[in-house]
């Protein structure tokens, strides 16, 4: 099985997609990565989904990536004594630490860390930004505010604080438990919520101990401001546009998305564009035209992956949502304009031998009659570097390490193939030619580019490139040793 597109699809699992038959259909429809949302469901439910994914992987013979998305700290108001209250523009309202049920004038905000960070003029957002309040006066246990955008406030609605860096760790006690569970389960990626600073990512990496790659979710203005530093210590990025659109003006999110995607591409680190991509398909078998354009925009930008959330987890049409994404991707990538945009935004990197090898592989593939680039990669770095080049021909990432291949399932354009452990370059060339033929990328009349590192089975040694025929008889004839 091979995909006829370069961008990858991430599908979230949930109540609508927890049985073997549905998960298998999601994979066959085009899902490359499955997301386990740790905000919902028990550990037992998540393990059952994970086990099904691995069963589908075994039966299909294709590596599949699993991403566990940690919840992060949730900031919420307390409860009200008499149900919801309507807050009017211009009225005063107070947040404090008092656990007494709230009224039309005040409510508990059980987060002293918020009060410690607030200053007069700071903004508090309630219920996904539908209610906005400006802080007039504050102390270590209260904030007296003025309502600038009114609405109904009710029990335990979420609170956002967009213009300050909160003294809160990105990992709550629940997140630490979930992280250890997910790593022991064997997930390939950990998505870290509420990232504000690079130290948040470093802490998660220490806890993961190399068992999973760390993907930072950019959903806070502080993360946007510190993005270059966060990117350096992350293995991948998710542009979580939902919370960004709450805490920042909605019109600022598209340019931020574009900028972040380009920075990730330059760094050869995978980037997912997420949130509300086909949201109407939660209830409808057809998306809106605006949603299709939104998905297409992320693909034109060169994002590694696009993600479905509730559409596949809780919607009525999970398989149809994946099929729609796949169809949009194939249509966009067959558009000549797509190649123009991708190539005009390519960033040249020539800092290491591996950089030079992968750049040469792409240039040779695009100027001669080459059917595919086959990259042998121990850690996944070479596969990522070739994907950064965004070549016109397919990328076949080959490794004897199944964790490496699973993680590369998130990377643009990579078709991942498990190989036996190899000792000699000629064996690599033979295996590459066989994989190119077996998966329909080439036939015996074609040529491929093969990149590898000698000595074999050592990370970071990519130092050799060869143009090879796909006919094994020619390989042996030209390279008898």
N, C-alpha and C positions, 0 to 999 in steps of 0.2 A: 504494500500500500504506500502510495506517495501522494503528497499534496501538490496541486497545480497552482500554487501561489507561494509568495515569500513571507508575508506577514503571518504571525501566529495568532491563534484564537485561544483565549482563556475562558473557560466556562465554570461558573460557580455551581457547586452542588448543594442541594437542599431538599425540602419536602417534595418538590416536583421531580427530583432527579436523584433518588437514593437507591433504586433497585438496579440489578444487573442489566436488564434489558434496556432501560433508558440510558444508563451510562455508556453501554456499548453503542447505542444509536448515536449518542452525542459524539463519541470518538469517530465513528464512521462518517458522521455528517461534517466533521472537520475540527473538533476540539483537540488541541495539541497539549494543553495544560489544564488540569482540574484544580480549582480553588476550593479549599475547605475553610469556610468562614467560622472562626473560633468564637465569634460573638453569639452564634446560635448553635444549639445542639450539644449533646453530652459527648464526653470522650468516647463512650461506647458507640454512639451513632457515627462519629467521625472515623473511628477505626473500621466500622463496617463498610463505609464508603471507600476508605483507603484500600481495604482488602479487595473490593470489587474492581477498583482501578487496576490493581496489580494483576488480577485475573484477566481483565481485558487485555492488558499489556502482554501477558504470557500467550494468550490465544491469538493475538494479532501478530506477534513477533516484532512489534515496534515499540521503542522506548516511549514512555509517557511521563511527563513531569507532574508533580503534585506540589501545590503551593498552599501553605497554611498561613492564613491571614489573622494576625493577633488583634484583639479588640482594642487595646490601648485604654488609658484611663478615661472614664466617662464622667463628665461634669454635668450635674443635674440639680435643679431646684428641689426643695422638699415638697411636702403635701399641703393642700389647702383644706381648711375646716369646712367650707361650704361649697366645694366644687369650683369650677372655673370662674375666673373674673375677667372682665373686659378692662384693659388698660387704655386710657385715652391719651392722645397726644398732649404733651405739656404737663401731665400730672406727675406728682412726686411718687416714688416707689422706693422701698428700702429692702436690701438684702442683708442678712445677718446670720450668725451662727446659732441663734435661738431655735431649738427644736419644736417650739410651739407651732401648731398648724397655722398656715398662712391665712392672710386676709386680703382685702382689696388694696391695702397699703403696704404690706410687707410679706416676705416669705424667707424661709431658711435657705441658705446656700452653704451646704456643709463642706466647704473647701477653703480652709484658712489660707492655703497657698494662693488662691485667687486674690484675697484681700491683701496679702503681703505684696503682691505685684501691682495692684491698681494705683492709679494716680488720678487726680481730678482731670477730667477731660477724656479719660479712657472710655471705651465703648463696651457694653455688654449686649450680647445677642442671645435671644431665647427662642426656642422652637424653630431651629434651622434659619434663624435670622428674620423670622416673620415679625418679631418684636425686638425693638432696638431701644436701648437706654444709654444715656450719657451720665457718667459719674460726676457728681457735683462736689461731694465730700466723702472721704473714706478713712478708715482706720483699720487696725489689725483684726477687727471682728465685725465690720459693717461697711456698707457702701450706700450712701444716699444718692439716688439717681433721679433724672428727669426722663420721661418717656418721649422719645423722638419719633417712634413709629409704633402705634398702638396695635392691640389685638388681644385675643383671648389667651390667658395664661392659665395653666392647669398643672395637675400633679406631675412631678418628676420630668418636666420638659428639659431638654438638653440646653446647655449654656456654652456659648463660644466667647472667647476673649481675644479678638483679632490683633490688637495693636500692642500687646506686651508679650514678652517671653515668660511663660509661667515656670516657677520653680518646681516643676513636676517631672518625675522620671517618665520616660516613654513606656516603661514596663510596670504594670501594676502587679500585685500578688497573683491575680488570676492569670495575667500574661506569662509570668514566670512558670507557673504550673503548666499552662498550655504549651509554652515553648519546649519544656522538657518532654512533655508527652509527645509533641509533634516530632521532635528530634529522635526520640526512641522509636516512634512509629516508622520513621524512615523517609519523611518528606524531603523534597529536594530544595525547596525555597521557603524562607520565612519572610512574610511581609510585615514590616514593623510600622504600627500606627503611631500617630501623635509625635512624629519626629520633629524636634525643634533645633537640634544642634548635633554636630558630629559625634559628641560624646554619647548620645543616645544609641547610635549605631554600634559604637565600640563596645558598649556594655552588652548589647544583644549578641555580638560576635563572640565575646568571652564566654557567655552562657552556652552558645551553640557548639563551641569547641570543634568547629570544622565539620560538624555533622550535616549542616544545611547552609546554603548560600543566603546572604542577607539582602533583602530588597526593601528599600526605604520608601514609604508612602509620603508623597509631598502633598500635604493637605493643610498646612499652617503657613501664614505669611512669614513667620520666622524661618521656616524651612526654605522658602523661596529666597529670602535674603542670604541665607547661609548655604545655598545650594552647591556651590563649587566645593566647599569643604565636605559637605555630606556626600557628594558624589565620589570623592576620593576614597572614602572609607566604606562605601557600599558596593555590593556586587551587581546590583540592578536598581531600577527606580520604577515606581508607579506614580503617574500623575493622577491623583485622586481629586477629580474636578468638582465633586459634590461639595465637600467641606471648603475647598478653595473658593467656590462660588458663594458660600455663605459668609466667609470671613473677609473676602475681598470683593470689590465691585465686580459684578458679573462680566462687564465688558473687558476687564483686565485679564480674564482667564485664558482666552484664545491666544494672545501673544505670549503669555507665560508658558502655555503648553508648547508652542512652537520653539521657544527658546530652550526649554528643558530637553525636548526631544533632540535638538541639534547638539546640545552639550553631551548628552548620553551617547549619541552616535560617534562624536569625536573621541570619546573616552573608550569606545568599544565595549560599552556596558548596556545590557538590554533594558529597554524602557517600555512599560505598558501604559496605554492611555485607557482610562477607566471612568466609569460612572455615567449612567443614563444614556448609553449609546443607542440602545433600541428599546427604550423604556416602555413605549406603547405596546410592545409585544408581550408584556406581562399579561395583557388581557385581549390582545388582538393578534390574529395570524399574520397581519401585514404591518410593517413599520410605516412611519410618516416619511415623507420626502425629506424633511429637515433632518431626521435621524440618519437616513441613508447618507446624506451629505456630510453629516458629522463624522460618521465612520470613514467615509471616503477621505475626508480631510486628514485624519490621523494616518491613513495609509500613504497619502501623497507626501506627508511630512517625513515618512521613513520610519515610523514607530516600529519596534520589533513585534509588538503584540497589541491586540485590542481585546477588551474584556466585557463579558456579560456578567451581570450581578443577579438581581432578582429575576431577570428575564429567563435565566436557565435554572435558578434555584427554587423559585416559588411561582413562576408564571405558568400559564396554561399551555404555552407553546415552546417548550425548551428546545426541542430538536429543530423546529422551524426557525428559531432565532439563530442557531448556529449555521444552518443552511443559508440564511439570509446574509450573515456576515461573510461566509465563504463566497457567495455569489458576488457580493459587492467587491470583495478583495480581488477576485479574478477579473472582474470588469475593469477595475481601476488599474491593475497591474498590466493589463493588455493595452492600455491607452498609451500611445507614443509620448504624450505629455508627461506621463508618470516618469519615464526614463529621463526626460529632460530635467525635471524637477529634482529627482534623486541625484543625478550626476552633477548638477550645478551646485548642490549643497554638500557635496563630498568634501571632507577635510583631509588634506594630505598629512600623513605622519611618517617621518623617516628617522626615527630615533634609535632603532635597534635592528639587528639582522632579521628578526622575525617580521618587523614592519616592512623591510625591503623585500623579503620573500613574498609576502602576501600581496603587496602592491604589484610586484612583477607578475604574480600568478593572475591577477585580475587583468592587467594590461595585455598579457599574452592571450588570455582567453577571449578578450574582446577584439583583438586585431588578427587572430588566426582562426582556423577552423577547429575550435575546441568545444566539446560537448558538456563538460563539467569540470569543476575543481574538486579534487578529493584531498581532504586534509586529515592527516593522522595527528591526533591531539590527545595527550595524556591528561592534562588538567582542564582542557577546554579553551585555553587562551588562544591557540591558533585558529580554532573555529570562530571565535569571537572577532579576532582581527580580520579574518577574511570577510566575515559578515559586515564589518565596518566599511569595507570597500564597496559594499552593495553591488557585486558583479552582476552582469546580465545573465550569466550561465548559472546553473544550479550548483549549490555547495553540498558535497557529501562529507559529513563529519564522521570520521571513523576512529574508534577507540576500543580497547579491551576493557575499559572501565565503564560499567553501566551507570554509576552515579554521574560521571562526566557527561555521558550522552543524555541522561534525563535532564540535567540542568540546561544543556544546550537546546533542548526542545523549546525553550523560551526565546531563543535567538533567531533573528530574521534569517530566512532562507536556508536554514540548516536542515538537511535530511540526515538523520543520525543512524549509524549502522554499527552494530556490535561486531568486533573482529576477535579472533584468537590473539593471544600475545605473540608478537612477532620479534624476530631477532635480526633480520636482514632486510635491506631496502628493497631487494628484488621481490621478496615475499609481500611487502607492502604494495608494490606496483601491481602484482598479480591480483591481490585481494581488492584493490581499488578498481581495476578493470572489471572484475567479476561483479562487484557491487553496482557499478555503473550500468552494466548490462542487465543484471537481475531486476533492478528497480526501474528500468525503462528510460534511463537518462542517455543511453548510448547503445550502439550495436557494434559488431566486430569491425565495421568499416571506419569507426570514429576514433578520435584521439581525446585524451583527458590530460589535465595538469595534475600532478601529484606533488604534495608538499609533505615533508616529514622532518624529524630530527634524528640525527645520528650522533651518539648511540641511542638506540631505541629505548622506550619505556622510562624516559626521564623527562620530567616537565621542564619547559622553557628551553628546549634545544633545537627548535625549528631552524634548520640551516641548509636545507636541500630542496631543490625543485627539479622536476623532470616532466617533459612532455612524453607521454607514453601512448602506444596503441592499445585499443581495447581487445585486440586479438592476442590471446595468451601465447600462441605459437610465435608471433612476432616478438613478444617480450623476451621469450627464452632465446630466440635467434639473435637478438641484438644485445642481450645481456646474459650470456651463458653462466656467469658466475653468480 
